[in-house]
């Protein structure tokens, strides 16, 4: 039977969101009440994952404002605000972009610039997250879990550089700073997941003026920085997720998987997570079929077999069909069922209803049971 997992973030309760935004907006709050809320919420989130049939669980990124910008709370050097740049596909359809903004369809949160040296403030918050997840796993009898962390490249994408002389120097500093976070997660016994939308999304968000070939060179430099940060982490404990942006939109400017395939495969990771459910990337399973001989023997594929931007609940038979394509390429022992992206990428924001998110995970598990 295939194992099941997902990308990481899950819907947060309103109590959690209220605490996160109190911290975000520098409003007064009781730290002990904050910590107790996060502990209880993670326990509930892990219980829901187990009930849905998920084998490899996360803490839902419960305590984080977002999967990338949380670093501003844990590292020095960030202040002010970074310029906002809408993805190129949304700019092509200004009416739709305006509708998203008017309907509150784009999350609002601080994206400070890097204005000083990036250094850790200490790992207290990280250790609380780890303790909460491990306690929840013990409570619910779950044996395997993972914790998300931002990659150097995605931090550089959302928290732009106004301090280091070059982007390369900024990436190197981020890699050095994040290295200890990655090692702490793995040392705790959890798997480490690196979220890397910079390897795809940033093509049409930050580097839209470049050619695809020029962008791939930048993406490869991001992987070099990431692999440096992972130099003391066992590869079999690492998951890498590539993404074109977790939003419902045209996505007609997305770079193809074919062009970033080698970049993804060069990451120091055992598990690669990628989108195959949304209408813009559902066809790209053929890239893996056609490049079968270029998939390293130690790589395990974690295709997204449920979409994370719509409230359709995929039929288990469709989930099974999607999985069977990849089983036919690398075998059932090298496939894990996953989701396209997270269901709670930003605190308080998500297009999928929380109950439907878990219904999708249930369908993911039911489909995985049918696939073998």
Secondary structure as a PSIPRED ss2 file (coil, helix, strand):
# PSIPRED VFORMAT (PSIPRED V4.0)

   1 X C   1.000  0.000  0.000
   2 X C   1.000  0.000  0.000
   3 X C   1.000  0.000  0.000
   4 X E   0.000  0.000  1.000
   5 X C   1.000  0.000  0.000
   6 X C   1.000  0.000  0.000
   7 X C   1.000  0.000  0.000
   8 X C   1.000  0.000  0.000
   9 X C   1.000  0.000  0.000
  10 X C   1.000  0.000  0.000
  11 X C   1.000  0.000  0.000
  12 X C   1.000  0.000  0.000
  13 X C   1.000  0.000  0.000
  14 X H   0.000  1.000  0.000
  15 X H   0.000  1.000  0.000
  16 X H   0.000  1.000  0.000
  17 X H   0.000  1.000  0.000
  18 X H   0.000  1.000  0.000
  19 X H   0.000  1.000  0.000
  20 X H   0.000  1.000  0.000
  21 X H   0.000  1.000  0.000
  22 X H   0.000  1.000  0.000
  23 X H   0.000  1.000  0.000
  24 X H   0.000  1.000  0.000
  25 X C   1.000  0.000  0.000
  26 X C   1.000  0.000  0.000
  27 X C   1.000  0.000  0.000
  28 X C   1.000  0.000  0.000
  29 X C   1.000  0.000  0.000
  30 X C   1.000  0.000  0.000
  31 X H   0.000  1.000  0.000
  32 X H   0.000  1.000  0.000
  33 X H   0.000  1.000  0.000
  34 X H   0.000  1.000  0.000
  35 X H   0.000  1.000  0.000
  36 X H   0.000  1.000  0.000
  37 X H   0.000  1.000  0.000
  38 X H   0.000  1.000  0.000
  39 X H   0.000  1.000  0.000
  40 X H   0.000  1.000  0.000
  41 X H   0.000  1.000  0.000
  42 X H   0.000  1.000  0.000
  43 X H   0.000  1.000  0.000
  44 X H   0.000  1.000  0.000
  45 X H   0.000  1.000  0.000
  46 X H   0.000  1.000  0.000
  47 X H   0.000  1.000  0.000
  48 X H   0.000  1.000  0.000
  49 X H   0.000  1.000  0.000
  50 X H   0.000  1.000  0.000
  51 X H   0.000  1.000  0.000
  52 X H   0.000  1.000  0.000
  53 X C   1.000  0.000  0.000
  54 X C   1.000  0.000  0.000
  55 X C   1.000  0.000  0.000
  56 X E   0.000  0.000  1.000
  57 X E   0.000  0.000  1.000
  58 X C   1.000  0.000  0.000
  59 X C   1.000  0.000  0.000
  60 X C   1.000  0.000  0.000
  61 X C   1.000  0.000  0.000
  62 X C   1.000  0.000  0.000
  63 X C   1.000  0.000  0.000
  64 X C   1.000  0.000  0.000
  65 X C   1.000  0.000  0.000
  66 X E   0.000  0.000  1.000
  67 X C   1.000  0.000  0.000
  68 X C   1.000  0.000  0.000
  69 X H   0.000  1.000  0.000
  70 X H   0.000  1.000  0.000
  71 X H   0.000  1.000  0.000
  72 X H   0.000  1.000  0.000
  73 X H   0.000  1.000  0.000
  74 X C   1.000  0.000  0.000
  75 X E   0.000  0.000  1.000
  76 X C   1.000  0.000  0.000
  77 X C   1.000  0.000  0.000
  78 X E   0.000  0.000  1.000
  79 X E   0.000  0.000  1.000
  80 X C   1.000  0.000  0.000
  81 X C   1.000  0.000  0.000
  82 X C   1.000  0.000  0.000
  83 X C   1.000  0.000  0.000
  84 X C   1.000  0.000  0.000
  85 X C   1.000  0.000  0.000
  86 X C   1.000  0.000  0.000
  87 X C   1.000  0.000  0.000
  88 X H   0.000  1.000  0.000
  89 X H   0.000  1.000  0.000
  90 X H   0.000  1.000  0.000
  91 X H   0.000  1.000  0.000
  92 X C   1.000  0.000  0.000
  93 X C   1.000  0.000  0.000
  94 X H   0.000  1.000  0.000
  95 X H   0.000  1.000  0.000
  96 X H   0.000  1.000  0.000
  97 X H   0.000  1.000  0.000
  98 X H   0.000  1.000  0.000
  99 X H   0.000  1.000  0.000
 100 X H   0.000  1.000  0.000
 101 X H   0.000  1.000  0.000
 102 X H   0.000  1.000  0.000
 103 X C   1.000  0.000  0.000
 104 X C   1.000  0.000  0.000
 105 X C   1.000  0.000  0.000
 106 X C   1.000  0.000  0.000
 107 X C   1.000  0.000  0.000
 108 X C   1.000  0.000  0.000
 109 X C   1.000  0.000  0.000
 110 X C   1.000  0.000  0.000
 111 X C   1.000  0.000  0.000
 112 X C   1.000  0.000  0.000
 113 X E   0.000  0.000  1.000
 114 X E   0.000  0.000  1.000
 115 X C   1.000  0.000  0.000
 116 X C   1.000  0.000  0.000
 117 X C   1.000  0.000  0.000
 118 X C   1.000  0.000  0.000
 119 X C   1.000  0.000  0.000
 120 X E   0.000  0.000  1.000
 121 X C   1.000  0.000  0.000
 122 X C   1.000  0.000  0.000
 123 X C   1.000  0.000  0.000
 124 X H   0.000  1.000  0.000
 125 X H   0.000  1.000  0.000
 126 X H   0.000  1.000  0.000
 127 X H   0.000  1.000  0.000
 128 X H   0.000  1.000  0.000
 129 X H   0.000  1.000  0.000
 130 X H   0.000  1.000  0.000
 131 X H   0.000  1.000  0.000
 132 X H   0.000  1.000  0.000
 133 X H   0.000  1.000  0.000
 134 X H   0.000  1.000  0.000
 135 X H   0.000  1.000  0.000
 136 X H   0.000  1.000  0.000
 137 X H   0.000  1.000  0.000
 138 X H   0.000  1.000  0.000
 139 X H   0.000  1.000  0.000
 140 X H   0.000  1.000  0.000
 141 X C   1.000  0.000  0.000
 142 X C   1.000  0.000  0.000
 143 X C   1.000  0.000  0.000
 144 X E   0.000  0.000  1.000
 145 X E   0.000  0.000  1.000
 146 X E   0.000  0.000  1.000
 147 X E   0.000  0.000  1.000
 148 X E   0.000  0.000  1.000
 149 X E   0.000  0.000  1.000
 150 X E   0.000  0.000  1.000
 151 X C   1.000  0.000  0.000
 152 X H   0.000  1.000  0.000
 153 X H   0.000  1.000  0.000
 154 X H   0.000  1.000  0.000
 155 X H   0.000  1.000  0.000
 156 X H   0.000  1.000  0.000
 157 X H   0.000  1.000  0.000
 158 X H   0.000  1.000  0.000
 159 X C   1.000  0.000  0.000
 160 X C   1.000  0.000  0.000
 161 X E   0.000  0.000  1.000
 162 X C   1.000  0.000  0.000
 163 X C   1.000  0.000  0.000
 164 X C   1.000  0.000  0.000
 165 X C   1.000  0.000  0.000
 166 X C   1.000  0.000  0.000
 167 X H   0.000  1.000  0.000
 168 X H   0.000  1.000  0.000
 169 X H   0.000  1.000  0.000
 170 X H   0.000  1.000  0.000
 171 X H   0.000  1.000  0.000
 172 X H   0.000  1.000  0.000
 173 X H   0.000  1.000  0.000
 174 X H   0.000  1.000  0.000
 175 X H   0.000  1.000  0.000
 176 X H   0.000  1.000  0.000
 177 X H   0.000  1.000  0.000
 178 X H   0.000  1.000  0.000
 179 X H   0.000  1.000  0.000
 180 X H   0.000  1.000  0.000
 181 X H   0.000  1.000  0.000
 182 X H   0.000  1.000  0.000
 183 X H   0.000  1.000  0.000
 184 X H   0.000  1.000  0.000
 185 X H   0.000  1.000  0.000
 186 X H   0.000  1.000  0.000
 187 X H   0.000  1.000  0.000
 188 X C   1.000  0.000  0.000
 189 X C   1.000  0.000  0.000
 190 X C   1.000  0.000  0.000
 191 X E   0.000  0.000  1.000
 192 X E   0.000  0.000  1.000
 193 X E   0.000  0.000  1.000
 194 X E   0.000  0.000  1.000
 195 X E   0.000  0.000  1.000
 196 X E   0.000  0.000  1.000
 197 X H   0.000  1.000  0.000
 198 X H   0.000  1.000  0.000
 199 X H   0.000  1.000  0.000
 200 X C   1.000  0.000  0.000
 201 X H   0.000  1.000  0.000
 202 X H   0.000  1.000  0.000
 203 X H   0.000  1.000  0.000
 204 X C   1.000  0.000  0.000
 205 X C   1.000  0.000  0.000
 206 X C   1.000  0.000  0.000
 207 X C   1.000  0.000  0.000
 208 X C   1.000  0.000  0.000
 209 X C   1.000  0.000  0.000
 210 X C   1.000  0.000  0.000
 211 X C   1.000  0.000  0.000
 212 X H   0.000  1.000  0.000
 213 X H   0.000  1.000  0.000
 214 X H   0.000  1.000  0.000
 215 X H   0.000  1.000  0.000
 216 X H   0.000  1.000  0.000
 217 X H   0.000  1.000  0.000
 218 X H   0.000  1.000  0.000
 219 X H   0.000  1.000  0.000
 220 X H   0.000  1.000  0.000
 221 X H   0.000  1.000  0.000
 222 X H   0.000  1.000  0.000
 223 X H   0.000  1.000  0.000
 224 X H   0.000  1.000  0.000
 225 X H   0.000  1.000  0.000
 226 X H   0.000  1.000  0.000
 227 X H   0.000  1.000  0.000
 228 X H   0.000  1.000  0.000
 229 X H   0.000  1.000  0.000
 230 X C   1.000  0.000  0.000
 231 X C   1.000  0.000  0.000
 232 X C   1.000  0.000  0.000
 233 X C   1.000  0.000  0.000
 234 X C   1.000  0.000  0.000
 235 X H   0.000  1.000  0.000
 236 X H   0.000  1.000  0.000
 237 X H   0.000  1.000  0.000
 238 X E   0.000  0.000  1.000
 239 X E   0.000  0.000  1.000
 240 X E   0.000  0.000  1.000
 241 X E   0.000  0.000  1.000
 242 X E   0.000  0.000  1.000
 243 X C   1.000  0.000  0.000
 244 X C   1.000  0.000  0.000
 245 X C   1.000  0.000  0.000
 246 X C   1.000  0.000  0.000
 247 X C   1.000  0.000  0.000
 248 X C   1.000  0.000  0.000
 249 X C   1.000  0.000  0.000
 250 X C   1.000  0.000  0.000
 251 X C   1.000  0.000  0.000
 252 X C   1.000  0.000  0.000
 253 X C   1.000  0.000  0.000
 254 X C   1.000  0.000  0.000
 255 X C   1.000  0.000  0.000
 256 X C   1.000  0.000  0.000
 257 X H   0.000  1.000  0.000
 258 X H   0.000  1.000  0.000
 259 X H   0.000  1.000  0.000
 260 X H   0.000  1.000  0.000
 261 X H   0.000  1.000  0.000
 262 X H   0.000  1.000  0.000
 263 X H   0.000  1.000  0.000
 264 X H   0.000  1.000  0.000
 265 X H   0.000  1.000  0.000
 266 X C   1.000  0.000  0.000
 267 X C   1.000  0.000  0.000
 268 X C   1.000  0.000  0.000
 269 X C   1.000  0.000  0.000
 270 X C   1.000  0.000  0.000
 271 X E   0.000  0.000  1.000
 272 X E   0.000  0.000  1.000
 273 X E   0.000  0.000  1.000
 274 X E   0.000  0.000  1.000
 275 X E   0.000  0.000  1.000
 276 X C   1.000  0.000  0.000
 277 X C   1.000  0.000  0.000
 278 X C   1.000  0.000  0.000
 279 X C   1.000  0.000  0.000
 280 X C   1.000  0.000  0.000
 281 X C   1.000  0.000  0.000
 282 X H   0.000  1.000  0.000
 283 X H   0.000  1.000  0.000
 284 X H   0.000  1.000  0.000
 285 X H   0.000  1.000  0.000
 286 X H   0.000  1.000  0.000
 287 X H   0.000  1.000  0.000
 288 X H   0.000  1.000  0.000
 289 X H   0.000  1.000  0.000
 290 X H   0.000  1.000  0.000
 291 X C   1.000  0.000  0.000
 292 X H   0.000  1.000  0.000
 293 X H   0.000  1.000  0.000
 294 X H   0.000  1.000  0.000
 295 X C   1.000  0.000  0.000
 296 X C   1.000  0.000  0.000
 297 X C   1.000  0.000  0.000
 298 X C   1.000  0.000  0.000
 299 X C   1.000  0.000  0.000
 300 X E   0.000  0.000  1.000
 301 X E   0.000  0.000  1.000
 302 X E   0.000  0.000  1.000
 303 X E   0.000  0.000  1.000
 304 X E   0.000  0.000  1.000
 305 X C   1.000  0.000  0.000
 306 X C   1.000  0.000  0.000
 307 X C   1.000  0.000  0.000
 308 X C   1.000  0.000  0.000
 309 X C   1.000  0.000  0.000
 310 X C   1.000  0.000  0.000
 311 X C   1.000  0.000  0.000
 312 X C   1.000  0.000  0.000
 313 X C   1.000  0.000  0.000
 314 X C   1.000  0.000  0.000
 315 X C   1.000  0.000  0.000
 316 X H   0.000  1.000  0.000
 317 X H   0.000  1.000  0.000
 318 X H   0.000  1.000  0.000
 319 X H   0.000  1.000  0.000
 320 X H   0.000  1.000  0.000
 321 X H   0.000  1.000  0.000
 322 X H   0.000  1.000  0.000
 323 X H   0.000  1.000  0.000
 324 X H   0.000  1.000  0.000
 325 X H   0.000  1.000  0.000
 326 X H   0.000  1.000  0.000
 327 X H   0.000  1.000  0.000
 328 X H   0.000  1.000  0.000
 329 X H   0.000  1.000  0.000
 330 X H   0.000  1.000  0.000
 331 X C   1.000  0.000  0.000
 332 X H   0.000  1.000  0.000
 333 X H   0.000  1.000  0.000
 334 X H   0.000  1.000  0.000
 335 X E   0.000  0.000  1.000
 336 X C   1.000  0.000  0.000
 337 X E   0.000  0.000  1.000
 338 X E   0.000  0.000  1.000
 339 X C   1.000  0.000  0.000
 340 X C   1.000  0.000  0.000
 341 X C   1.000  0.000  0.000
 342 X C   1.000  0.000  0.000
 343 X C   1.000  0.000  0.000
 344 X C   1.000  0.000  0.000
 345 X C   1.000  0.000  0.000
 346 X E   0.000  0.000  1.000
 347 X C   1.000  0.000  0.000
 348 X C   1.000  0.000  0.000
 349 X E   0.000  0.000  1.000
 350 X C   1.000  0.000  0.000
 351 X C   1.000  0.000  0.000
 352 X C   1.000  0.000  0.000
 353 X C   1.000  0.000  0.000
 354 X H   0.000  1.000  0.000
 355 X H   0.000  1.000  0.000
 356 X H   0.000  1.000  0.000
 357 X H   0.000  1.000  0.000
 358 X H   0.000  1.000  0.000
 359 X H   0.000  1.000  0.000
 360 X H   0.000  1.000  0.000
 361 X H   0.000  1.000  0.000
 362 X H   0.000  1.000  0.000
 363 X H   0.000  1.000  0.000
 364 X H   0.000  1.000  0.000
 365 X H   0.000  1.000  0.000
 366 X H   0.000  1.000  0.000
 367 X H   0.000  1.000  0.000
 368 X H   0.000  1.000  0.000
 369 X H   0.000  1.000  0.000
 370 X H   0.000  1.000  0.000
 371 X H   0.000  1.000  0.000
 372 X C   1.000  0.000  0.000
